[in-house]
Amino acid sequence: MLIEVKEGKKVISSREVELKELNLTDRGKFLDLMMDFQINPAKDYFSRIISVCRVCTDYTDEELNKFEDAEFMQLFNIIVTEKNKKKLTKSS
């Protein structure tokens, strides 16, 4: 999956990312983080985004540390969108 950070129409950074299949433990962590977002969206906002990225990818902290802040935001949005797609697909 490709994430691109743009300034207007200009691409500032581009990165290919891969999401992992979540086992039951990781799925529970992901759902707990999403519930935390629903209950108190502003609390530890960016820390939770990074936690979601850790749970849903196989990237090391060293690899994630190279991401721009905007890339974390975009990766988080992709993760939520993809996990919701899977949920909707399973319920159909």
Secondary structure as GFF3:
##gff-version 3
##sequence-region A 1 92
A	DSSP	beta_strand	2	7	.	.	.	ID=ss1
A	DSSP	beta_strand	10	16	.	.	.	ID=ss2
A	DSSP	alpha_helix	24	39	.	.	.	ID=ss3
A	DSSP	alpha_helix	45	56	.	.	.	ID=ss4
A	DSSP	alpha_helix	61	64	.	.	.	ID=ss5
A	DSSP	alpha_helix	69	91	.	.	.	ID=ss6
###
